[in-house]
Structure formats: structure tokens, C-alpha cells
Amino acid sequence: MEKVDLLGMFMLGLLGTGHCVGMCGPLVFAFPGRSGRFMSHVWYHLGRVTTYVAVGAVLGGVGALLGALLFALACKLPRLPGGARTPRRL
């Protein structure tokens, strides 16, 4: 992985901490207070991880589709003598 990618992921995690502390933290503390059981935490985290995986899969699919579409459009552009592509008028 590129150094820039790692730095970007670190910054996203760091900046997302406020959301977790403010929103997720109270929910995690509230569950055992109501039920008094550990399984509340398990169900909460299972739901959270499942939601993140589903949203990531959908957005990854959209990104792959857009990438393939842009690649297909770029392949249809005519080439200039130097090898660069020129946009066609619609």
C-alpha cells in the first residue's frame, strides 16, 4: 500500500473517533444497563459490522461500475498522432 493511502486511512479513523465517542459509545453503555447481559454487546457489534460490510460492498460495486464505464468511454475516444486522446463532441 502507498504511504499516502495509509496516511489517509489513519486520518479518517482519527477524525471518525468523535462520532464513535458521541454516538456509538452511549449506545454500547446503555445496552448492558437495560438487560444486564453480555449478548447485548455482541448483537450491537454484529449489526454494526454487518451494516458497514453491506454499505462498503454496495459502494465498492458502484465504484467498480463507474470505473468500468469511464474506461469504456475512454477507449472510444480517437487518438491524436502523439498518442493522446481527444474528446468527441456530443
Secondary structure, DSSP 4 states (H G I P E B T S, - for coil): --HHHHHHHHHHHHHHHHHIIIIIHHHHHHHHHHH--THHHHHHHHHHHHHHHHHHHHHHHHHHHHHHHHHHHHHTSPBPTTS-B-PPP-
